[in-house]
Amino acid sequence: MANESSSGIVLAAAALLGMVVANTTLRSTYFETLDKKFVLDVGAFYLSLTTQKFINYLLMTLFF
């Protein structure tokens, strides 16, 4: 029961944090961070993505 409650609290806190960021001056910083380039260069492998695309393509693939 405590584990289910903890995950609900974390989800509610993340939603609250999102609402705070969306309605303050942190909004512009958030979107600027999403537009920054993320470069992964290992040997012959080169990948250049924005932070948002990195999250969408790579991290979400691992998560789901």
C-alpha positions as CSV (number, residue, x, y, z in Angstrom):
1,M,0.0,0.0,0.0
2,A,2.8,2.4,0.8
3,N,4.4,1.8,-2.6
4,E,1.2,2.7,-4.4
5,S,0.8,5.8,-2.3
6,S,4.3,6.9,-2.9
7,S,4.0,6.7,-6.7
8,G,0.8,8.7,-6.5
9,I,2.5,11.4,-4.5
10,V,5.4,11.6,-6.9
11,L,3.0,11.9,-9.8
12,A,1.0,14.7,-8.1
13,A,4.2,16.5,-7.2
14,A,5.4,16.3,-10.8
15,A,2.1,17.7,-12.1
16,L,2.2,20.5,-9.6
17,L,5.8,21.3,-10.5
18,G,4.8,21.4,-14.2
19,M,2.0,23.9,-13.5
20,V,4.3,26.1,-11.5
21,V,6.9,26.1,-14.3
22,A,4.3,26.8,-16.9
23,N,3.0,29.8,-15.1
24,T,6.2,31.5,-14.0
25,T,9.3,33.0,-15.7
26,L,10.8,29.6,-15.7
27,R,8.7,28.8,-18.8
28,S,11.2,30.4,-21.2
29,T,14.1,28.6,-19.6
30,Y,12.3,25.3,-19.9
31,F,11.6,25.8,-23.6
32,E,15.2,27.0,-24.2
33,T,16.5,23.9,-22.6
34,L,14.3,21.7,-24.8
35,D,15.7,23.4,-27.9
36,K,19.4,23.0,-27.0
37,K,21.4,20.6,-29.2
38,F,22.5,17.2,-27.7
39,V,25.4,15.6,-29.6
40,L,26.5,12.0,-29.2
41,D,29.8,11.3,-31.1
42,V,31.4,7.9,-30.6
43,G,33.9,6.8,-33.2
44,A,32.0,6.7,-36.5
45,F,28.7,7.1,-34.8
46,Y,27.4,10.7,-34.8
47,L,23.9,11.7,-33.5
48,S,22.8,15.3,-33.2
49,L,19.4,16.0,-31.6
50,T,17.6,18.7,-29.6
51,T,17.0,17.8,-26.0
52,Q,13.3,17.3,-26.7
53,K,14.0,14.8,-29.5
54,F,16.6,13.0,-27.4
55,I,14.0,12.6,-24.7
56,N,11.3,11.5,-27.2
57,Y,13.3,9.1,-29.3
58,L,15.9,7.6,-26.9
59,L,14.7,7.9,-23.3
60,M,11.0,7.1,-24.0
61,T,12.1,4.1,-26.1
62,L,14.0,2.7,-23.1
63,F,11.2,3.6,-20.7
64,F,8.4,1.8,-22.6
